[in-house]
Amino acid sequence: MTTTPVDAAPTDPATLDADLRHHDAPRGDDAAVLTTGEAMDPAPAELVAVRAPRPVPSLLGRTRHLPLRTVFNVRDLGGYRTVDGRVTRWRRVLRADGLHNADDGDVTALATLGLRTVVDLRTPGEVDERGQAPAERFGARYLHLPVLREIWSADQLEGTDDVVAFLTARYVEMLDEGTPALTAALELIASDAHLPLVFHCSAGKDRTGVLAALVLELVGVDRGVIAHDYGLSRSGVTAMRAWVRANHPEALDAMNDQPAAFFACPPAAMRAFLAHLEREHGGARGWARAAGVGDDVLDELSHRLLEPT
């Protein structure tokens, strides 16, 4: 089987900055429906300045991609318009990659968000090997809700080079294996006592992407917008690879040896996953109900995450 590296990161910061801005920018029909009230996001330029000292960034305001130094895929789920014209609230729920990697400056910046809950979706083995997010330093409670028992293996790609099919199949599997974690996370997000809340995995695109998709569809965000949000992880992966190249070049070969699918986030995979969700479960609400999430929780989810009408 032949795989092609995804997001081969340029070493030149200006080139990388341009690449990140290109992939974060709404395109086509998405530009009209994606967000409301969102400031132009300065995050990518900050992300690549990994070796230059800088002050702790402000995370206040309406920016989707938060400009952190050692965590690369922290994004706000606010500002998305629903199909009935409402808007998701800013700084209530965030999605992220490995918060356990946050340096002191990033911890200080994250603490300004007033986070109450950090939900870790990684496997027990990942937590044992790499440690927990320093939630207490954010002023938050740490909860471990593993979606998978084990991380993916390259052996699962044997016989296919179809990245979209591979990712879609893994996301569908998460609905079954990860039901307890996903439903528990939805119940937390529906509770005002746990907000603001951030959930994360390692790269912030797969387990985090599935939970983000469920949350956004449950509150009424269009599936095309959900797929676009998923695809925004590409800039985070690109920035992570650039940081590794600059700061831990000895680890770059091991990263490049990983299958391309492990770094990919094609919106087509999320669209296929959402189509499966609709076909097999009647959408996210049908899946959640069948998994034991009550209508009261689903109603509270919308109440907590959408701007008042």
Residue pairs with C-beta under 8 A, 6 or more apart in sequence:
1 157
1 158
1 159
1 160
1 161
2 161
3 157
3 161
3 259
3 260
3 261
4 260
5 256
5 260
5 263
6 163
6 237
6 260
6 261
6 263
6 264
7 234
7 237
7 238
7 241
7 263
8 241
9 16
9 238
9 239
9 241
9 242
9 245
10 16
10 19
10 242
11 242
11 245
11 246
13 48
13 49
13 242
16 44
16 48
16 238
16 239
16 242
17 44
17 45
17 48
19 235
19 238
20 43
20 44
20 47
20 48
20 235
20 238
20 239
21 44
23 231
23 232
23 234
23 235
23 238
24 41
24 43
24 44
24 64
24 65
24 232
24 235
26 34
26 35
26 228
29 224
30 224
30 225
30 228
33 81
33 222
33 224
33 225
34 80
34 81
34 225
34 228
35 64
35 79
35 80
35 81
36 79
36 81
36 87
37 62
37 79
37 87
37 90
38 62
38 63
38 64
38 79
39 61
39 62
39 63
41 63
41 64
41 65
42 63
42 67
43 63
43 64
43 65
43 66
43 67
44 65
44 235
44 239
46 54
46 57
46 67
46 68
46 69
47 67
47 68
47 69
47 72
47 239
47 242
47 243
48 239
48 242
50 69
50 70
50 242
50 243
50 246
50 247
51 246
51 247
54 69
54 105
56 105
56 108
56 109
57 66
57 67
57 68
57 109
58 109
58 112
59 66
59 67
59 109
59 110
59 112
59 113
60 112
62 76
62 78
62 79
62 90
63 76
64 75
64 76
64 78
64 79
64 232
65 74
65 75
65 232
65 235
65 236
66 74
66 75
66 76
66 94
66 109
68 74
68 102
68 106
68 109
68 110
69 103
69 105
69 106
70 101
70 102
70 103
70 106
70 243
71 96
71 97
71 98
71 99
71 101
71 102
71 106
72 97
72 204
72 236
72 237
72 239
72 240
72 243
73 95
73 96
73 97
73 203
73 204
73 205
73 233
73 235
73 236
73 237
73 239
73 240
74 94
74 95
74 96
74 97
74 99
74 198
74 204
75 94
75 95
75 96
75 204
75 229
75 232
75 236
76 90
76 91
76 93
76 94
77 88
77 92
77 93
77 94
77 95
77 212
77 215
77 216
77 229
77 305
78 87
78 88
78 89
78 90
78 91
78 92
78 93
79 87
79 88
79 90
80 87
80 88
80 216
80 221
80 225
80 229
81 87
81 221
81 222
81 225
82 88
82 219
82 220
82 221
82 222
82 306
83 220
83 221
83 222
84 220
86 220
86 306
86 307
86 309
87 306
87 307
88 216
88 219
88 221
88 305
88 306
88 307
89 304
89 305
89 306
89 307
91 113
91 196
92 195
92 196
92 197
92 304
92 305
93 189
93 195
93 196
93 197
93 198
93 199
93 215
93 305
94 113
94 196
94 197
94 198
94 199
95 198
95 199
95 200
95 204
95 208
95 209
95 211
95 212
96 198
96 199
96 200
96 204
96 208
97 200
97 201
97 202
97 203
97 204
97 205
97 208
97 236
97 240
98 122
98 130
98 133
98 200
98 201
98 202
98 203
98 204
99 110
99 118
99 120
99 133
99 134
99 198
99 200
100 130
100 131
100 132
100 133
100 134
102 110
102 133
102 134
107 134
107 137
107 138
110 138
111 137
111 138
111 139
113 138
113 196
113 198
114 139
114 196
115 135
115 138
115 139
115 140
115 196
115 197
115 198
116 139
116 140
116 141
116 193
116 194
116 195
116 196
116 197
117 140
117 141
117 143
117 188
117 194
117 195
117 196
117 197
117 198
118 133
118 135
118 138
118 140
118 141
118 142
118 143
118 197
118 198
118 199
118 200
119 143
119 145
119 185
119 188
119 197
119 198
119 199
119 200
120 127
120 132
120 133
120 142
120 143
120 144
120 145
120 146
120 199
120 200
120 201
121 145
121 146
121 147
121 181
121 185
121 199
121 200
121 201
121 207
121 208
121 211
122 130
122 144
122 146
122 200
122 201
122 202
122 207
123 146
123 148
123 149
123 150
123 151
124 144
124 146
124 149
125 150
125 151
126 151
126 202
127 144
132 142
132 144
133 142
133 200
135 141
135 142
136 142
140 198
141 194
143 188
145 180
145 181
145 182
145 184
145 185
146 178
146 181
147 174
147 177
147 178
147 181
147 182
147 201
147 207
147 210
147 211
148 174
148 177
148 178
148 207
149 177
151 202
152 170
152 262
154 258
154 259
156 166
156 170
157 166
157 259
157 261
160 166
163 260
163 261
163 264
163 266
163 269
164 266
164 268
164 269
164 272
165 272
166 261
167 206
167 261
167 264
167 265
167 266
167 269
167 273
168 269
168 272
168 273
168 276
170 206
171 206
171 209
171 210
171 269
171 270
171 273
172 273
172 276
174 182
174 206
174 207
174 210
175 182
175 210
175 277
175 287
178 207
178 210
179 291
182 210
182 211
182 214
182 291
183 288
183 291
183 292
183 293
185 199
185 211
186 211
186 214
186 215
186 218
186 288
186 293
186 297
186 301
187 293
187 297
188 194
188 197
189 195
189 197
189 215
189 301
189 304
189 305
190 297
190 298
190 300
190 301
190 304
191 300
191 304
192 304
195 304
199 208
199 211
199 212
200 208
201 207
201 208
203 233
203 236
203 237
203 240
203 262
203 263
204 233
204 236
205 230
205 233
205 236
205 237
205 265
209 230
209 233
209 265
209 270
210 273
212 226
212 229
212 230
213 226
213 230
213 270
213 273
213 274
213 284
214 284
214 287
214 288
215 301
215 305
216 225
216 226
216 229
217 223
217 226
217 274
217 277
217 283
217 284
217 285
218 284
218 285
218 288
218 298
218 301
218 302
219 301
219 302
219 305
219 306
220 302
220 306
223 271
223 274
224 271
226 270
226 274
227 267
227 268
227 270
227 271
227 274
228 267
230 265
230 267
230 269
230 270
231 265
231 266
231 267
231 270
233 265
234 265
237 263
237 265
241 252
241 255
241 263
244 251
244 252
244 255
245 252
277 283
277 284
277 287
281 287
281 290
285 298
288 298
289 295
289 298
